[in-house]
Amino acid sequence: MDTLSSKSEHTYATIVDAALDMAAEQGIGKLSLGEVAKRLGLSKSGVFSRVGSLEALQQAVLDEFDRRFAAQVFQPALSLPRGLPRLNAMIDHWIRRVCASGTGSGCLYTAGSFEFDDIASPLRDRLQHGVLQWRASLRKAVLQALEAGHLRPDTDPEQLIFEIYSLIVGVMHDTRFLHDALAADRMRRAYARLISTYRSFDYLG
């Protein structure tokens, strides 16, 4: 039974991995059980029996995307001191991920937000939830920088989060759509200029 369970879990993980690759290539809304089955050489019923439904597969794909994103962007920054060192590291990891080559660097949320911006659906709600979770992580880092005295006391956290996130979306566009090899450098200069306008005069880091 344990062997069968382990094999089933491995097959499920394989299905989610393949679906994540397809979603990165074509968009989360273009996923289909049939196409995933075809890519893996499985029957459609075999895929269905393991994931339950297309909606469940989309949910699993976004959950796995979240896990990988957190492992690459947010978690490594936690080893640094609270405040600007942690926030700056978070943004640097984010830039590295966005500007890396290959489909794995694509963003399901950015692509999905444009694909489903005017479409009311559970998938849109899930995408929105994911974006808001990212912003919540940024907000926490910004508030910690404020508490540490690294940012000016009159800093509006929501405004800073909006500006940072806008830069992230911009570098995604220029990297993936315009194929601008200098996009990462431009993003780093833009972020450095932005954060300098918020940095406390007393913080010398």
C-alpha positions in Angstrom: 0.0 0.0 0.0 2.9 2.4 0.9 4.5 1.7 -2.5 1.2 2.4 -4.3 0.7 5.5 -2.3 4.2 6.7 -3.1 3.8 6.0 -6.8 0.5 7.9 -6.8 2.0 10.9 -5.1 4.9 10.9 -7.6 2.4 10.8 -10.5 0.4 13.6 -9.0 3.6 15.7 -8.6 4.6 14.9 -12.2 1.2 16.1 -13.4 1.4 19.3 -11.4 5.0 19.9 -12.7 3.9 19.4 -16.3 0.8 21.6 -15.8 3.0 24.4 -14.3 5.3 24.3 -17.3 2.3 24.5 -19.6 0.7 27.3 -17.7 4.0 29.3 -17.8 4.2 28.8 -21.6 0.5 29.4 -22.5 -1.2 30.9 -19.4 -3.1 29.4 -16.5 -6.4 29.8 -18.4 -5.2 27.7 -21.3 -4.6 24.6 -19.1 -6.6 21.5 -20.0 -6.6 18.0 -18.6 -6.4 16.5 -22.0 -3.3 18.5 -23.0 -1.5 17.6 -19.8 -2.4 14.0 -20.3 -1.0 14.1 -23.9 2.2 15.7 -22.7 2.8 13.0 -20.1 1.5 10.1 -22.2 -1.3 9.4 -19.8 -5.0 9.0 -20.3 -7.2 11.9 -19.6 -9.2 9.8 -17.1 -5.9 8.9 -15.4 -5.1 12.6 -14.9 -8.6 13.3 -13.8 -8.6 10.6 -11.2 -5.5 12.1 -9.6 -6.3 15.8 -9.7 -10.2 15.7 -9.5 -11.0 18.6 -11.9 -9.4 21.3 -14.0 -10.1 23.8 -11.3 -8.3 21.6 -8.7 -5.4 21.3 -11.1 -5.2 25.1 -11.5 -5.3 25.5 -7.8 -2.5 23.0 -7.4 -0.4 24.7 -10.0 -0.7 28.1 -8.3 0.1 26.5 -5.0 3.2 25.0 -6.4 4.1 28.3 -8.1 3.7 30.1 -4.7 5.9 27.5 -3.0 8.7 27.9 -5.6 8.4 31.7 -5.7 8.6 32.0 -1.9 11.7 29.6 -1.8 13.5 31.8 -4.4 12.4 35.3 -3.4 11.1 35.7 0.1 12.7 32.9 2.2 16.4 33.7 1.3 15.9 37.3 2.4 14.8 36.2 5.9 18.5 35.5 6.8 19.3 39.2 6.6 18.5 41.8 9.3 15.0 43.3 9.3 14.7 46.6 7.5 16.2 47.7 4.2 18.8 44.9 4.1 15.9 42.4 4.0 13.7 44.4 1.7 16.6 45.1 -0.7 17.5 41.4 -0.8 13.9 40.5 -1.5 13.8 42.8 -4.5 17.1 41.6 -5.8 16.0 38.0 -5.6 12.8 39.0 -7.4 14.7 40.7 -10.2 17.0 37.6 -10.6 14.0 35.3 -10.8 12.1 37.5 -13.3 15.2 38.0 -15.5 16.3 34.4 -15.5 16.1 32.5 -18.8 13.6 29.7 -19.4 9.8 29.3 -18.8 10.3 28.7 -15.1 10.9 32.5 -14.6 7.5 33.4 -16.1 4.9 34.8 -13.7 1.5 33.2 -13.7 0.0 36.0 -11.7 1.1 38.9 -13.9 0.0 37.0 -17.1 -3.2 35.9 -15.4 -4.0 39.3 -14.1 -4.2 40.6 -17.6 -6.0 37.5 -18.9 -8.7 37.6 -16.3 -8.8 41.2 -15.2 -12.4 41.6 -16.5 -13.6 38.0 -16.0 -15.4 37.2 -12.7 -14.5 33.6 -11.8 -13.0 31.6 -9.0 -9.7 31.5 -10.9 -9.6 35.3 -11.0 -10.2 35.3 -7.2 -7.4 32.9 -6.7 -5.0 35.0 -8.8 -6.0 38.1 -6.9 -5.4 36.4 -3.6 -1.9 35.4 -4.7 -1.0 39.0 -5.8 -2.3 40.3 -2.5 -0.2 37.8 -0.6 2.9 39.0 -2.4 2.0 42.6 -1.5 1.4 41.6 2.1 5.0 40.2 2.2 6.3 43.5 0.7 4.2 45.4 3.3 5.7 43.5 6.1 9.2 44.2 5.0 8.4 47.9 4.4 6.9 48.2 7.9 9.9 46.5 9.5 12.1 49.0 7.7 10.0 51.8 9.1 10.2 50.4 12.6 14.0 50.0 12.3 14.3 53.7 11.3 15.6 52.9 7.8 12.8 54.7 6.1 11.6 58.2 6.6 8.8 58.4 9.2 6.5 60.0 6.7 6.8 57.1 4.3 3.4 55.9 3.0 3.8 52.1 2.9 1.0 51.6 0.4 2.5 54.1 -2.0 6.0 52.5 -1.7 4.5 49.0 -2.3 2.6 50.3 -5.4 5.8 51.8 -6.8 7.9 48.7 -6.2 5.3 46.4 -7.6 4.9 48.7 -10.7 8.7 48.4 -11.3 8.5 44.6 -11.0 5.7 44.4 -13.6 7.7 46.7 -15.8 10.8 44.6 -15.7 8.8 41.5 -16.4 7.4 43.2 -19.5 10.7 44.4 -20.8 12.5 41.1 -20.0 9.9 38.7 -21.4 8.1 40.7 -24.1 10.8 43.1 -25.4 13.7 40.7 -24.6 15.7 43.7 -23.3 19.0 42.3 -22.0 19.5 45.4 -19.9 16.2 45.2 -18.2 17.6 43.8 -14.9 20.2 46.6 -14.7 17.6 49.2 -15.5 15.3 47.8 -12.8 18.1 47.8 -10.2 18.9 51.5 -11.0 15.2 52.4 -10.9 14.8 50.7 -7.5 17.9 52.3 -6.1 16.7 55.7 -7.1 13.2 55.0 -5.7 14.4 53.7 -2.3 16.8 56.6 -2.0 13.8 59.0 -1.9 12.3 57.1 1.0 15.5 56.3 3.0 16.0 57.9 6.3 18.8 60.5 6.5 20.0 58.7 9.7 20.3 55.3 8.0 23.8 54.9 6.5 23.5 51.3 5.4 
